[in-house]
Amino acid sequence: MTAWVVAKAVLPAYSHRFSPKKFTQHQLFACLVLKAFLKTDYRGLAAHLRDCPTWCEAIELGTVPHWTTFQKAARRLLRSKPVAGMLDETVERMMGRRRRVKQAAIDSTGLESHHASRYFIRRRSRVPNLWQTTQYTRYPKLGILVDCANHLILGYLTDQGPKPDIRDLKPTLARRSTHVRIEWLTADAGYDSESNHRCCRQQHGIRSLIPPKHGRPTTKPATGRYRRLMQTRFNHSRYGQRWQVETVVSMIKRRLGPATTGRTYWSRRRDLMLMVLTHNIMILWRIEVFYRAVLTPFRFPPSIARRGSPAVKRRATVRQRQVSFGRCRQ
């Protein structure tokens, strides 16, 4: 339902005025999000919809489309412009009128382009005289810009690895949501360069926080104004929140799978875009089965609480006063 509502706010009902008008783009996008959540393919998605008619009723889907309909819809909907619009819509619905993001973090990760287990690959690579090697040199790469306060993805970059992260900061910032304004941006040493600092601080008005450790270890001062500033005035307490982006990477791989189902370069990029949108939609309403972050502070049971703690003493004092007050009334 959330994906359907988000698509209705951004996409038109039909791609063309002469389209068959059997299914709306909102319904097809909701089905694609369901496909990413169930970690299945287009054929499996059609089978799930046939087995669960209540899902079709929730998005007002009269008949189950053929699996090729989902494939063609993915090629049409999962492009840069529609995805940017739906990303802005998810961010705006999550943040409301608030536009300022106090701290964001950026990082990238590689995903598998196959479903073979790593144990199988490692065992097969040890066997000599094989006609086919098992060392894969290309994999889908996803770069994400995350709000450290709520784990929402603000920007993304889909590419193919392996490649260094130092050139990914500028295009990731260019693809970020236009609804927010970032104050602080933290990144690991893979993004360390003077040009990245200038891009953040001078072009986008973002205070960057990147450790100046790129290159060979040396005791000499770093080159560049902002890299030397990182050496002398590095904010370690604020940089400690950078691991929130690692949490988001773990959430994506655990919930949506560590591998893509596409077999071509462009289909894998579409899978990565769908993962980004599905992640934001999953945490948009903070549904407990999707998002395991606890919103209320954890409280120890009375049997586990320490007897000498001030809270326990305070409760015991209040209880004694209540008992004594009851005796006086008797």
C-alpha positions as CSV (number, residue, x, y, z in Angstrom):
1,M,0.0,0.0,0.0
2,T,2.8,2.4,0.8
3,A,4.5,1.9,-2.5
4,W,1.2,2.3,-4.3
5,V,0.6,5.6,-2.5
6,V,4.1,6.9,-3.3
7,A,3.7,6.0,-6.9
8,K,0.3,7.7,-7.2
9,A,1.9,10.9,-5.9
10,V,4.6,11.0,-8.5
11,L,3.7,8.9,-11.6
12,P,0.8,9.3,-14.0
13,A,-1.7,6.5,-14.1
14,Y,-0.6,5.5,-17.7
15,S,2.5,6.0,-19.7
16,H,0.6,7.0,-22.8
17,R,-2.8,8.1,-23.7
18,F,-3.2,5.3,-26.1
19,S,-1.9,2.6,-23.7
20,P,-4.2,-0.5,-23.2
21,K,-5.1,0.8,-19.7
22,K,-5.3,-2.7,-18.2
23,F,-2.9,-1.9,-15.3
24,T,-1.8,1.4,-13.9
25,Q,1.8,2.3,-13.3
26,H,1.1,2.7,-9.6
27,Q,0.0,-0.9,-9.4
28,L,3.0,-2.2,-11.4
29,F,5.4,-0.3,-9.2
30,A,3.8,-1.7,-6.1
31,C,4.3,-5.2,-7.5
32,L,8.0,-4.5,-8.3
33,V,8.5,-3.4,-4.7
34,L,6.9,-6.6,-3.6
35,K,9.2,-8.5,-5.9
36,A,12.2,-6.9,-4.2
37,F,10.9,-7.6,-0.7
38,L,10.1,-11.3,-1.5
39,K,13.6,-11.7,-3.1
40,T,12.1,-13.4,-6.1
41,D,12.0,-13.0,-9.9
42,Y,9.2,-11.9,-12.3
43,R,7.7,-15.4,-12.6
44,G,7.8,-15.9,-8.9
45,L,6.1,-12.5,-8.4
46,A,3.2,-13.5,-10.7
47,A,2.9,-16.8,-8.8
48,H,2.7,-15.1,-5.4
49,L,0.0,-12.7,-6.7
50,R,-2.1,-15.6,-7.9
51,D,-1.8,-17.4,-4.6
52,C,-2.6,-14.2,-2.5
53,P,-5.6,-12.4,-4.0
54,T,-5.8,-10.1,-1.0
55,W,-2.6,-8.4,-2.2
56,C,-4.3,-7.7,-5.5
57,E,-7.3,-6.3,-3.7
58,A,-5.1,-4.0,-1.6
59,I,-3.9,-2.2,-4.7
60,E,-7.1,-2.6,-6.7
61,L,-5.6,-5.0,-9.2
62,G,-8.3,-6.9,-11.0
63,T,-6.2,-9.6,-12.7
64,V,-2.7,-10.8,-12.3
65,P,-0.4,-9.5,-15.1
66,H,1.8,-11.8,-17.1
67,W,5.4,-11.9,-15.8
68,T,6.6,-10.1,-19.0
69,T,4.4,-7.1,-18.0
70,F,6.5,-6.7,-14.9
71,Q,9.7,-6.9,-16.9
72,K,8.6,-4.2,-19.3
73,A,7.3,-2.1,-16.5
74,A,10.7,-2.3,-14.7
75,R,12.5,-1.0,-17.9
76,R,10.1,1.9,-18.1
77,L,9.7,2.9,-14.4
78,L,13.2,2.2,-13.0
79,R,15.0,5.0,-14.8
80,S,16.8,8.0,-13.3
81,K,14.0,10.6,-13.6
82,P,11.1,8.5,-12.2
83,V,13.3,7.0,-9.5
84,A,14.5,10.5,-8.4
85,G,10.9,11.7,-8.2
86,M,9.8,8.7,-6.0
87,L,13.0,9.1,-3.9
88,D,12.0,12.7,-3.2
89,E,8.5,11.7,-2.4
90,T,9.7,9.1,0.2
91,V,12.0,11.6,1.8
92,E,9.4,14.3,1.9
93,R,6.8,12.0,3.5
94,M,9.3,10.9,6.1
95,M,10.6,14.3,7.0
96,G,7.5,16.4,6.5
97,R,8.2,20.1,6.6
98,R,11.6,19.6,8.1
99,R,14.4,20.1,5.5
100,R,17.6,20.2,7.5
101,V,19.6,17.0,8.0
102,K,22.1,17.5,10.8
103,Q,24.4,14.6,9.8
104,A,24.6,12.3,6.8
105,A,27.0,9.6,5.9
106,I,28.1,8.2,2.6
107,D,29.5,4.8,1.7
108,S,29.4,2.2,-1.1
109,T,29.1,-1.6,-1.1
110,G,29.4,-4.4,-3.7
111,L,26.7,-7.0,-4.3
112,E,26.9,-10.4,-5.8
113,S,25.9,-10.8,-9.4
114,H,25.1,-14.5,-8.9
115,H,23.6,-16.8,-6.3
116,A,26.5,-19.3,-6.0
117,S,27.7,-19.7,-2.4
118,R,31.1,-18.3,-1.5
119,Y,32.0,-21.8,-0.1
120,F,31.4,-23.3,-3.6
121,I,33.5,-20.6,-5.3
122,R,36.4,-21.1,-2.8
123,R,36.4,-24.9,-3.1
124,R,36.2,-24.8,-6.9
125,S,39.0,-22.3,-7.2
126,R,41.3,-24.7,-5.4
127,V,40.8,-27.6,-7.9
128,P,43.5,-27.5,-10.5
129,N,43.2,-27.9,-14.3
130,L,39.7,-26.4,-14.6
131,W,38.6,-25.1,-17.9
132,Q,36.5,-22.3,-16.3
133,T,37.8,-20.0,-13.6
134,T,35.6,-18.9,-10.7
135,Q,37.3,-15.6,-9.9
136,Y,34.7,-12.9,-10.7
137,T,36.1,-9.5,-11.6
138,R,32.9,-7.4,-12.1
139,Y,30.1,-6.9,-9.6
140,P,27.2,-4.4,-9.1
141,K,28.3,-1.5,-6.9
142,L,25.8,0.7,-4.9
143,G,26.7,4.0,-3.3
144,I,24.3,5.5,-0.8
145,L,23.9,8.8,1.1
146,V,22.1,8.1,4.4
147,D,20.5,10.3,7.1
148,C,22.2,9.1,10.3
149,A,19.1,10.0,12.4
150,N,16.5,7.7,10.7
151,H,18.5,5.5,8.2
152,L,16.7,7.0,5.3
153,I,18.5,7.0,1.9
154,L,18.9,10.5,0.6
155,G,20.9,9.8,-2.5
156,Y,22.3,6.9,-4.4
157,L,24.8,5.9,-7.2
158,T,24.6,2.7,-9.2
159,D,27.8,1.5,-10.9
160,Q,29.9,-1.5,-11.6
161,G,33.0,-2.5,-9.5
162,P,35.7,-2.8,-8.7
163,K,36.6,0.9,-8.7
164,P,37.8,3.4,-6.0
165,D,35.3,5.4,-4.0
166,I,37.2,8.6,-4.4
167,R,35.3,9.5,-7.6
168,D,31.9,8.5,-6.3
169,L,31.2,11.4,-3.9
170,K,30.4,14.1,-6.5
171,P,27.9,12.1,-8.6
172,T,26.2,10.8,-5.4
173,L,25.7,14.3,-4.1
174,A,24.3,15.3,-7.5
175,R,21.7,12.5,-7.2
176,R,20.6,13.4,-3.7
177,S,17.1,14.4,-2.8
178,T,16.3,18.1,-3.4
179,H,14.0,18.2,-0.4
180,V,16.9,18.2,2.2
181,R,19.8,20.4,3.2
182,I,22.7,18.5,4.8
183,E,24.9,20.2,7.4
184,W,27.6,17.5,8.1
185,L,28.8,14.7,5.8
186,T,31.0,11.9,7.1
187,A,32.8,9.4,5.0
188,D,35.7,7.0,5.3
189,A,39.2,7.4,4.0
190,G,38.3,6.0,0.6
191,Y,36.7,9.4,-0.2
192,D,39.6,11.5,1.0
193,S,40.7,14.1,-1.5
194,E,40.9,17.9,-1.6
195,S,38.5,18.1,-4.5
196,N,35.9,16.2,-2.6
197,H,36.2,18.6,0.3
198,R,35.9,21.6,-2.0
199,C,32.9,20.0,-3.7
200,C,31.1,19.6,-0.3
201,R,32.0,22.9,1.3
202,Q,32.1,25.4,-1.6
203,Q,29.6,24.0,-4.1
204,H,27.0,22.4,-1.7
205,G,27.6,24.2,1.6
206,I,28.2,20.9,3.5
207,R,30.8,20.6,6.2
208,S,32.7,17.5,5.3
209,L,34.4,15.2,7.8
210,I,36.8,12.7,6.1
211,P,40.0,11.3,7.8
212,P,43.1,12.4,5.7
213,K,44.5,8.9,5.4
214,H,44.3,8.3,1.6
215,G,47.6,7.2,0.1
216,R,50.8,6.0,1.8
217,P,51.3,6.5,5.5
218,T,53.4,9.6,6.2
219,T,54.2,12.1,9.0
220,K,54.2,15.1,6.6
221,P,51.3,17.6,6.6
222,A,48.5,16.8,4.1
223,T,48.3,18.7,0.9
224,G,45.4,21.1,0.6
225,R,43.7,23.4,3.0
226,Y,40.8,21.2,4.1
227,R,42.9,18.0,4.4
228,R,45.2,19.8,6.7
229,L,42.2,21.1,8.6
230,M,41.2,17.4,9.1
231,Q,44.6,16.7,10.6
232,T,44.4,19.4,13.2
233,R,40.7,19.7,14.0
234,F,39.1,16.4,13.3
235,N,35.9,15.9,15.2
236,H,36.1,12.3,16.5
237,S,32.8,12.4,18.4
238,R,30.8,13.4,15.4
239,Y,32.7,11.0,13.1
240,G,31.6,8.1,15.4
241,Q,28.1,8.3,13.8
242,R,29.5,7.3,10.4
243,W,28.8,3.6,11.2
244,Q,25.1,4.3,10.7
245,V,25.6,3.9,6.9
246,E,27.1,0.5,7.6
247,T,23.9,-0.4,9.4
248,V,21.9,0.6,6.3
249,V,24.1,-1.5,4.1
250,S,23.5,-4.5,6.4
251,M,19.7,-3.8,6.4
252,I,19.6,-3.8,2.6
253,K,21.6,-7.0,2.3
254,R,19.7,-8.8,5.0
255,R,16.2,-7.7,4.0
256,L,16.5,-7.5,0.2
257,G,19.3,-10.0,-0.4
258,P,23.0,-9.7,-1.1
259,A,22.7,-10.5,-4.9
260,T,20.9,-9.0,-7.9
261,T,18.8,-11.0,-10.2
262,G,19.7,-9.1,-13.4
263,R,22.1,-10.6,-15.9
264,T,23.0,-7.5,-17.9
265,Y,24.6,-4.2,-16.8
266,W,21.5,-2.1,-17.1
267,S,19.2,-4.7,-15.5
268,R,21.5,-4.8,-12.4
269,R,21.4,-1.1,-12.2
270,R,17.6,-1.3,-12.2
271,D,17.8,-3.8,-9.4
272,L,19.9,-1.5,-7.3
273,M,17.5,1.4,-7.9
274,L,14.6,-0.8,-6.8
275,M,16.5,-1.8,-3.6
276,V,17.0,1.9,-2.7
277,L,13.3,2.7,-3.2
278,T,12.1,-0.5,-1.4
279,H,14.4,0.3,1.6
280,N,12.9,3.8,2.0
281,I,9.3,2.5,1.6
282,M,10.0,-0.2,4.2
283,I,11.0,2.3,6.8
284,L,8.5,5.0,5.7
285,W,5.9,3.9,8.2
286,R,8.3,2.2,10.5
287,I,6.6,-1.2,10.3
288,E,8.1,-3.5,13.0
289,V,8.5,-6.5,10.7
290,F,10.5,-4.5,8.3
291,Y,12.4,-2.1,10.5
292,R,13.8,-3.6,13.7
293,A,15.1,-0.3,15.2
294,V,13.5,0.1,18.7
295,L,11.8,3.5,19.0
296,T,11.2,3.2,22.8
297,P,14.1,2.9,25.4
298,F,14.6,-0.6,26.7
299,R,13.6,-1.1,30.3
300,F,15.0,-3.9,32.5
301,P,12.5,-6.0,34.4
302,P,12.3,-5.5,38.1
303,S,14.0,-8.9,38.7
304,I,17.0,-7.9,36.6
305,A,17.3,-4.3,37.8
306,R,20.1,-3.6,40.2
307,R,18.9,-3.3,43.7
308,G,21.2,-0.4,44.6
309,S,20.2,1.8,41.7
310,P,18.6,5.2,42.5
311,A,15.5,4.3,40.5
312,V,14.9,1.1,42.6
313,K,15.5,3.0,45.8
314,R,13.0,5.7,44.7
315,R,10.3,3.2,43.9
316,A,10.9,1.5,47.3
317,T,10.5,4.8,49.1
318,V,7.3,5.6,47.3
319,R,5.9,2.1,48.1
320,Q,6.8,2.5,51.8
321,R,5.0,5.9,51.9
322,Q,1.9,4.4,50.3
323,V,1.9,1.5,52.8
324,S,2.3,3.8,55.7
325,F,-0.3,6.2,54.5
326,G,-2.8,3.3,54.1
327,R,-2.0,2.2,57.7
328,C,-2.7,5.8,59.0
329,R,-6.0,5.9,57.3
330,Q,-7.0,2.6,58.9
